[in-house]
Amino acid sequence: MSTLHLLLPELRRVVPLDTQRRLARWLSRGDRQPDAKPGRDVALRESFEFIGIHFPYAALTRSLVWSDAADAVWVNADPAFVIADAVTVRMLAIGNLGLTPEESSELAKPLKLLFGDAGFPLEVSAAGRWQLRCPKSARLPVFSPPSAVLGDDMARHLPSGDNERQWRHLLNEAQVILHNHPLNAARAQRGLSTVNSVWFWGEGALPEWVRTPLTRVISGDDPVVALARLAKVAHIDSGWNAEDPANRADTILLDLGSASDAQGVDVHLSNLDSALKRRFVTSLRIVSADGTRASYKPAHAWRVWRAVKNPA
């Protein structure tokens, strides 16, 4: 018999009708709990305990492929695409710009001089992931995550707090360098998005330790995979089988919070629905990035007097 923590995106982003119906049934007939503060990082910290105020996305991601993550404080400086109109500079994309490794390396070359001179060497961890290695003593401002700035006026989300002037200056200088980069002209001629900005976010140091009540994590999200490794719990990308006897005594995190494949989410929840009905999963905890919290058990299916309401 297993306990499953279901991590979801904001419920309004859950699109397939069958998925909405299942969630509506679980939320309406289960036990609703007080809403938590919104945010995926808030939801993850309910499953993973570690020291630190910020959720260190940059350091966690770095730790998956490099052995130096514990040696510094890390900040994502991801390639970005912005568009200016008469009154705003709107952020349209961060990280996922279809860069090849060669393009990413070429665009990053002049930026390495800029950030290196400031004392924050730029590392290209992946084609869409640029990261700054900062001294552990660095005074960092507050950075906004991509979920807050995408589609919005970038000026509303600029670095604020300690040393904000330096970081805003670095952002402006990076935009000038990228605007003049010949590779961007070539991409524009091919009808591709240009890389005309960077975005700072995900600051923090790698946790020295991570604790969790989980015994298995199912996620394709790099920071979650890194947390599972640090906590020394089993991790798989997908393919969880509730009928496998090896899973019956587990406490499992099924992370669908960053999933972009709506059909894949629906398949996972269909399998979970079947597992609840057959009591392979005996306790379900629903955790959404919008702050929704609830618990559901197979016996709650008999609460037929409760009207099923759309969660979104």
Contacts in CASP RR format, 6 or more apart in sequence:
PFRMAT RR
TARGET T0000
AUTHOR 0000-0000-0000
METHOD contacts of the structure
MODEL  1
MSTLHLLLPELRRVVPLDTQRRLARWLSRGDRQPDAKPGRDVALRESFEF
IGIHFPYAALTRSLVWSDAADAVWVNADPAFVIADAVTVRMLAIGNLGLT
PEESSELAKPLKLLFGDAGFPLEVSAAGRWQLRCPKSARLPVFSPPSAVL
GDDMARHLPSGDNERQWRHLLNEAQVILHNHPLNAARAQRGLSTVNSVWF
WGEGALPEWVRTPLTRVISGDDPVVALARLAKVAHIDSGWNAEDPANRAD
TILLDLGSASDAQGVDVHLSNLDSALKRRFVTSLRIVSADGTRASYKPAH
AWRVWRAVKNPA
1 248 0 8 1.000
1 249 0 8 1.000
1 279 0 8 1.000
1 280 0 8 1.000
1 281 0 8 1.000
1 282 0 8 1.000
2 242 0 8 1.000
2 247 0 8 1.000
2 248 0 8 1.000
2 249 0 8 1.000
2 250 0 8 1.000
2 251 0 8 1.000
2 252 0 8 1.000
2 280 0 8 1.000
2 281 0 8 1.000
2 282 0 8 1.000
2 283 0 8 1.000
3 250 0 8 1.000
3 251 0 8 1.000
3 252 0 8 1.000
3 281 0 8 1.000
3 282 0 8 1.000
3 283 0 8 1.000
3 284 0 8 1.000
3 285 0 8 1.000
4 251 0 8 1.000
4 252 0 8 1.000
4 253 0 8 1.000
4 254 0 8 1.000
4 272 0 8 1.000
4 275 0 8 1.000
4 281 0 8 1.000
4 283 0 8 1.000
4 284 0 8 1.000
4 285 0 8 1.000
5 47 0 8 1.000
5 214 0 8 1.000
5 251 0 8 1.000
5 252 0 8 1.000
5 253 0 8 1.000
5 254 0 8 1.000
5 285 0 8 1.000
5 287 0 8 1.000
6 254 0 8 1.000
6 256 0 8 1.000
6 272 0 8 1.000
6 284 0 8 1.000
6 285 0 8 1.000
6 286 0 8 1.000
6 287 0 8 1.000
7 40 0 8 1.000
7 43 0 8 1.000
7 44 0 8 1.000
7 47 0 8 1.000
7 219 0 8 1.000
7 253 0 8 1.000
7 254 0 8 1.000
7 255 0 8 1.000
7 256 0 8 1.000
7 257 0 8 1.000
7 287 0 8 1.000
7 288 0 8 1.000
8 14 0 8 1.000
8 23 0 8 1.000
8 256 0 8 1.000
8 257 0 8 1.000
8 286 0 8 1.000
8 287 0 8 1.000
8 288 0 8 1.000
8 289 0 8 1.000
8 292 0 8 1.000
9 40 0 8 1.000
9 256 0 8 1.000
9 257 0 8 1.000
9 258 0 8 1.000
9 259 0 8 1.000
9 288 0 8 1.000
9 289 0 8 1.000
10 38 0 8 1.000
10 288 0 8 1.000
10 289 0 8 1.000
10 290 0 8 1.000
11 23 0 8 1.000
11 288 0 8 1.000
11 290 0 8 1.000
11 292 0 8 1.000
11 311 0 8 1.000
11 312 0 8 1.000
12 290 0 8 1.000
12 312 0 8 1.000
14 20 0 8 1.000
14 23 0 8 1.000
14 265 0 8 1.000
14 311 0 8 1.000
14 312 0 8 1.000
15 262 0 8 1.000
16 262 0 8 1.000
16 263 0 8 1.000
16 265 0 8 1.000
16 266 0 8 1.000
18 266 0 8 1.000
18 269 0 8 1.000
18 270 0 8 1.000
19 262 0 8 1.000
19 265 0 8 1.000
19 266 0 8 1.000
19 269 0 8 1.000
20 310 0 8 1.000
20 311 0 8 1.000
20 312 0 8 1.000
21 308 0 8 1.000
22 269 0 8 1.000
22 270 0 8 1.000
22 273 0 8 1.000
23 269 0 8 1.000
23 286 0 8 1.000
23 311 0 8 1.000
24 308 0 8 1.000
24 309 0 8 1.000
24 310 0 8 1.000
24 311 0 8 1.000
25 301 0 8 1.000
25 308 0 8 1.000
26 284 0 8 1.000
26 286 0 8 1.000
26 294 0 8 1.000
26 296 0 8 1.000
26 300 0 8 1.000
27 286 0 8 1.000
27 292 0 8 1.000
27 294 0 8 1.000
27 296 0 8 1.000
27 309 0 8 1.000
27 311 0 8 1.000
28 306 0 8 1.000
28 307 0 8 1.000
28 308 0 8 1.000
28 309 0 8 1.000
29 296 0 8 1.000
29 300 0 8 1.000
29 301 0 8 1.000
29 303 0 8 1.000
29 304 0 8 1.000
29 306 0 8 1.000
29 308 0 8 1.000
30 294 0 8 1.000
30 295 0 8 1.000
30 296 0 8 1.000
30 297 0 8 1.000
30 300 0 8 1.000
30 303 0 8 1.000
31 294 0 8 1.000
31 295 0 8 1.000
31 296 0 8 1.000
31 300 0 8 1.000
32 293 0 8 1.000
32 294 0 8 1.000
33 293 0 8 1.000
33 294 0 8 1.000
33 295 0 8 1.000
34 293 0 8 1.000
35 291 0 8 1.000
35 292 0 8 1.000
35 293 0 8 1.000
36 42 0 8 1.000
36 43 0 8 1.000
36 46 0 8 1.000
36 291 0 8 1.000
36 293 0 8 1.000
37 291 0 8 1.000
38 289 0 8 1.000
38 290 0 8 1.000
38 291 0 8 1.000
39 147 0 8 1.000
39 289 0 8 1.000
39 290 0 8 1.000
39 291 0 8 1.000
40 147 0 8 1.000
40 257 0 8 1.000
40 258 0 8 1.000
40 289 0 8 1.000
41 55 0 8 1.000
41 57 0 8 1.000
41 145 0 8 1.000
42 291 0 8 1.000
43 287 0 8 1.000
43 288 0 8 1.000
43 289 0 8 1.000
43 291 0 8 1.000
44 55 0 8 1.000
44 223 0 8 1.000
44 224 0 8 1.000
44 227 0 8 1.000
45 55 0 8 1.000
46 287 0 8 1.000
47 212 0 8 1.000
47 213 0 8 1.000
47 214 0 8 1.000
47 253 0 8 1.000
47 287 0 8 1.000
48 210 0 8 1.000
48 211 0 8 1.000
48 212 0 8 1.000
48 227 0 8 1.000
48 231 0 8 1.000
49 210 0 8 1.000
49 211 0 8 1.000
49 212 0 8 1.000
50 207 0 8 1.000
50 208 0 8 1.000
50 209 0 8 1.000
50 210 0 8 1.000
50 211 0 8 1.000
50 227 0 8 1.000
50 230 0 8 1.000
51 207 0 8 1.000
51 208 0 8 1.000
51 209 0 8 1.000
52 207 0 8 1.000
54 202 0 8 1.000
54 203 0 8 1.000
54 204 0 8 1.000
55 202 0 8 1.000
55 223 0 8 1.000
56 74 0 8 1.000
56 202 0 8 1.000
56 203 0 8 1.000
56 204 0 8 1.000
56 205 0 8 1.000
56 206 0 8 1.000
56 207 0 8 1.000
57 76 0 8 1.000
57 145 0 8 1.000
57 201 0 8 1.000
57 202 0 8 1.000
57 223 0 8 1.000
58 74 0 8 1.000
58 75 0 8 1.000
58 76 0 8 1.000
58 131 0 8 1.000
58 132 0 8 1.000
58 201 0 8 1.000
58 202 0 8 1.000
58 203 0 8 1.000
58 204 0 8 1.000
59 69 0 8 1.000
59 70 0 8 1.000
59 73 0 8 1.000
59 74 0 8 1.000
59 204 0 8 1.000
59 205 0 8 1.000
59 206 0 8 1.000
60 69 0 8 1.000
60 206 0 8 1.000
60 222 0 8 1.000
60 223 0 8 1.000
60 226 0 8 1.000
60 227 0 8 1.000
61 76 0 8 1.000
61 125 0 8 1.000
61 129 0 8 1.000
61 131 0 8 1.000
61 222 0 8 1.000
61 223 0 8 1.000
61 226 0 8 1.000
62 68 0 8 1.000
62 69 0 8 1.000
62 74 0 8 1.000
62 123 0 8 1.000
62 125 0 8 1.000
62 131 0 8 1.000
62 206 0 8 1.000
63 69 0 8 1.000
63 70 0 8 1.000
63 206 0 8 1.000
63 226 0 8 1.000
63 229 0 8 1.000
63 230 0 8 1.000
64 222 0 8 1.000
64 225 0 8 1.000
64 226 0 8 1.000
64 229 0 8 1.000
65 125 0 8 1.000
65 126 0 8 1.000
66 125 0 8 1.000
68 133 0 8 1.000
69 206 0 8 1.000
70 205 0 8 1.000
70 206 0 8 1.000
70 208 0 8 1.000
71 133 0 8 1.000
72 133 0 8 1.000
72 134 0 8 1.000
72 135 0 8 1.000
72 136 0 8 1.000
72 205 0 8 1.000
73 134 0 8 1.000
73 135 0 8 1.000
73 136 0 8 1.000
73 138 0 8 1.000
73 140 0 8 1.000
73 203 0 8 1.000
73 204 0 8 1.000
73 205 0 8 1.000
74 131 0 8 1.000
74 132 0 8 1.000
74 133 0 8 1.000
74 134 0 8 1.000
74 202 0 8 1.000
74 203 0 8 1.000
74 204 0 8 1.000
74 205 0 8 1.000
74 206 0 8 1.000
75 120 0 8 1.000
75 131 0 8 1.000
75 132 0 8 1.000
75 134 0 8 1.000
75 140 0 8 1.000
75 143 0 8 1.000
75 200 0 8 1.000
75 201 0 8 1.000
75 202 0 8 1.000
75 203 0 8 1.000
75 204 0 8 1.000
76 129 0 8 1.000
76 130 0 8 1.000
76 131 0 8 1.000
76 132 0 8 1.000
76 199 0 8 1.000
76 200 0 8 1.000
76 201 0 8 1.000
76 202 0 8 1.000
76 203 0 8 1.000
77 111 0 8 1.000
77 115 0 8 1.000
77 122 0 8 1.000
77 130 0 8 1.000
77 131 0 8 1.000
77 132 0 8 1.000
77 174 0 8 1.000
77 198 0 8 1.000
77 199 0 8 1.000
77 200 0 8 1.000
78 94 0 8 1.000
78 95 0 8 1.000
78 128 0 8 1.000
78 129 0 8 1.000
78 130 0 8 1.000
78 146 0 8 1.000
78 198 0 8 1.000
78 199 0 8 1.000
78 201 0 8 1.000
79 94 0 8 1.000
79 95 0 8 1.000
79 97 0 8 1.000
79 99 0 8 1.000
79 104 0 8 1.000
79 107 0 8 1.000
79 128 0 8 1.000
79 130 0 8 1.000
79 195 0 8 1.000
79 197 0 8 1.000
79 198 0 8 1.000
80 91 0 8 1.000
80 93 0 8 1.000
80 94 0 8 1.000
80 95 0 8 1.000
80 97 0 8 1.000
80 195 0 8 1.000
80 196 0 8 1.000
80 197 0 8 1.000
80 198 0 8 1.000
80 199 0 8 1.000
81 91 0 8 1.000
81 92 0 8 1.000
81 93 0 8 1.000
81 94 0 8 1.000
81 97 0 8 1.000
81 193 0 8 1.000
81 194 0 8 1.000
81 195 0 8 1.000
81 196 0 8 1.000
81 197 0 8 1.000
82 89 0 8 1.000
82 90 0 8 1.000
82 91 0 8 1.000
82 92 0 8 1.000
82 154 0 8 1.000
82 175 0 8 1.000
82 196 0 8 1.000
82 197 0 8 1.000
83 89 0 8 1.000
83 90 0 8 1.000
83 92 0 8 1.000
84 90 0 8 1.000
88 153 0 8 1.000
88 154 0 8 1.000
88 155 0 8 1.000
89 153 0 8 1.000
89 154 0 8 1.000
89 155 0 8 1.000
90 151 0 8 1.000
90 152 0 8 1.000
90 153 0 8 1.000
90 154 0 8 1.000
91 149 0 8 1.000
91 150 0 8 1.000
91 151 0 8 1.000
91 152 0 8 1.000
91 154 0 8 1.000
91 157 0 8 1.000
91 197 0 8 1.000
91 199 0 8 1.000
92 150 0 8 1.000
92 151 0 8 1.000
92 193 0 8 1.000
93 150 0 8 1.000
93 193 0 8 1.000
94 146 0 8 1.000
94 149 0 8 1.000
94 150 0 8 1.000
94 199 0 8 1.000
94 201 0 8 1.000
95 128 0 8 1.000
95 129 0 8 1.000
95 146 0 8 1.000
95 199 0 8 1.000
96 128 0 8 1.000
97 128 0 8 1.000
97 192 0 8 1.000
97 193 0 8 1.000
97 195 0 8 1.000
98 127 0 8 1.000
98 128 0 8 1.000
98 192 0 8 1.000
98 193 0 8 1.000
99 107 0 8 1.000
99 127 0 8 1.000
99 128 0 8 1.000
99 195 0 8 1.000
100 127 0 8 1.000
101 127 0 8 1.000
103 127 0 8 1.000
103 183 0 8 1.000
103 187 0 8 1.000
104 124 0 8 1.000
104 126 0 8 1.000
104 127 0 8 1.000
104 128 0 8 1.000
104 130 0 8 1.000
105 124 0 8 1.000
106 183 0 8 1.000
107 178 0 8 1.000
107 181 0 8 1.000
107 183 0 8 1.000
107 184 0 8 1.000
107 195 0 8 1.000
108 122 0 8 1.000
108 124 0 8 1.000
108 130 0 8 1.000
110 177 0 8 1.000
110 181 0 8 1.000
111 122 0 8 1.000
111 130 0 8 1.000
111 174 0 8 1.000
111 177 0 8 1.000
111 178 0 8 1.000
111 198 0 8 1.000
112 121 0 8 1.000
112 122 0 8 1.000
114 122 0 8 1.000
114 170 0 8 1.000
114 173 0 8 1.000
114 174 0 8 1.000
114 177 0 8 1.000
115 121 0 8 1.000
115 122 0 8 1.000
115 132 0 8 1.000
115 170 0 8 1.000
116 122 0 8 1.000
118 166 0 8 1.000
118 170 0 8 1.000
119 134 0 8 1.000
119 135 0 8 1.000
120 132 0 8 1.000
120 133 0 8 1.000
120 134 0 8 1.000
120 138 0 8 1.000
120 170 0 8 1.000
121 132 0 8 1.000
121 133 0 8 1.000
122 130 0 8 1.000
122 131 0 8 1.000
122 132 0 8 1.000
122 133 0 8 1.000
123 130 0 8 1.000
123 131 0 8 1.000
123 132 0 8 1.000
123 133 0 8 1.000
124 130 0 8 1.000
125 131 0 8 1.000
130 198 0 8 1.000
132 200 0 8 1.000
134 140 0 8 1.000
134 203 0 8 1.000
136 205 0 8 1.000
139 162 0 8 1.000
139 163 0 8 1.000
140 162 0 8 1.000
140 163 0 8 1.000
140 167 0 8 1.000
140 203 0 8 1.000
140 204 0 8 1.000
141 159 0 8 1.000
141 160 0 8 1.000
141 161 0 8 1.000
141 162 0 8 1.000
141 163 0 8 1.000
141 164 0 8 1.000
141 167 0 8 1.000
142 159 0 8 1.000
142 160 0 8 1.000
142 161 0 8 1.000
143 159 0 8 1.000
143 200 0 8 1.000
143 201 0 8 1.000
143 202 0 8 1.000
143 203 0 8 1.000
144 157 0 8 1.000
144 201 0 8 1.000
145 201 0 8 1.000
145 202 0 8 1.000
146 199 0 8 1.000
146 201 0 8 1.000
148 157 0 8 1.000
149 156 0 8 1.000
149 157 0 8 1.000
149 199 0 8 1.000
154 197 0 8 1.000
158 164 0 8 1.000
158 168 0 8 1.000
158 171 0 8 1.000
159 167 0 8 1.000
159 168 0 8 1.000
159 171 0 8 1.000
159 200 0 8 1.000
167 200 0 8 1.000
171 197 0 8 1.000
171 198 0 8 1.000
171 200 0 8 1.000
174 197 0 8 1.000
174 198 0 8 1.000
175 196 0 8 1.000
175 197 0 8 1.000
175 198 0 8 1.000
178 184 0 8 1.000
178 194 0 8 1.000
178 195 0 8 1.000
178 196 0 8 1.000
178 197 0 8 1.000
178 198 0 8 1.000
179 196 0 8 1.000
181 195 0 8 1.000
183 195 0 8 1.000
184 194 0 8 1.000
184 195 0 8 1.000
184 196 0 8 1.000
187 193 0 8 1.000
187 194 0 8 1.000
187 195 0 8 1.000
188 194 0 8 1.000
206 230 0 8 1.000
207 230 0 8 1.000
209 230 0 8 1.000
210 227 0 8 1.000
210 230 0 8 1.000
210 231 0 8 1.000
211 231 0 8 1.000
212 227 0 8 1.000
212 228 0 8 1.000
212 231 0 8 1.000
212 233 0 8 1.000
213 251 0 8 1.000
214 228 0 8 1.000
214 231 0 8 1.000
214 233 0 8 1.000
214 251 0 8 1.000
214 252 0 8 1.000
214 253 0 8 1.000
215 233 0 8 1.000
215 234 0 8 1.000
215 249 0 8 1.000
215 250 0 8 1.000
215 251 0 8 1.000
215 252 0 8 1.000
216 233 0 8 1.000
216 234 0 8 1.000
216 235 0 8 1.000
216 236 0 8 1.000
216 240 0 8 1.000
216 247 0 8 1.000
216 250 0 8 1.000
216 251 0 8 1.000
216 252 0 8 1.000
216 253 0 8 1.000
217 224 0 8 1.000
217 225 0 8 1.000
217 227 0 8 1.000
217 228 0 8 1.000
217 233 0 8 1.000
217 234 0 8 1.000
217 235 0 8 1.000
217 236 0 8 1.000
217 252 0 8 1.000
217 253 0 8 1.000
217 255 0 8 1.000
218 235 0 8 1.000
218 236 0 8 1.000
218 237 0 8 1.000
218 238 0 8 1.000
218 239 0 8 1.000
218 240 0 8 1.000
218 252 0 8 1.000
218 253 0 8 1.000
218 254 0 8 1.000
218 255 0 8 1.000
219 225 0 8 1.000
219 228 0 8 1.000
219 235 0 8 1.000
219 237 0 8 1.000
219 253 0 8 1.000
219 255 0 8 1.000
219 258 0 8 1.000
220 237 0 8 1.000
220 238 0 8 1.000
220 255 0 8 1.000
220 258 0 8 1.000
221 255 0 8 1.000
221 257 0 8 1.000
221 258 0 8 1.000
224 253 0 8 1.000
224 255 0 8 1.000
225 235 0 8 1.000
228 234 0 8 1.000
228 235 0 8 1.000
229 235 0 8 1.000
240 247 0 8 1.000
240 252 0 8 1.000
240 254 0 8 1.000
240 268 0 8 1.000
240 271 0 8 1.000
241 247 0 8 1.000
242 271 0 8 1.000
242 272 0 8 1.000
242 274 0 8 1.000
242 275 0 8 1.000
242 278 0 8 1.000
242 280 0 8 1.000
242 281 0 8 1.000
243 275 0 8 1.000
243 278 0 8 1.000
243 280 0 8 1.000
247 280 0 8 1.000
248 280 0 8 1.000
254 268 0 8 1.000
254 272 0 8 1.000
256 265 0 8 1.000
256 268 0 8 1.000
256 269 0 8 1.000
257 289 0 8 1.000
259 265 0 8 1.000
272 281 0 8 1.000
272 284 0 8 1.000
275 281 0 8 1.000
276 284 0 8 1.000
276 296 0 8 1.000
276 298 0 8 1.000
276 301 0 8 1.000
277 298 0 8 1.000
277 301 0 8 1.000
279 298 0 8 1.000
281 298 0 8 1.000
282 297 0 8 1.000
282 298 0 8 1.000
283 295 0 8 1.000
283 296 0 8 1.000
283 297 0 8 1.000
284 295 0 8 1.000
284 296 0 8 1.000
284 297 0 8 1.000
285 293 0 8 1.000
285 294 0 8 1.000
285 295 0 8 1.000
285 296 0 8 1.000
286 292 0 8 1.000
286 293 0 8 1.000
286 294 0 8 1.000
286 295 0 8 1.000
286 296 0 8 1.000
287 293 0 8 1.000
292 311 0 8 1.000
END
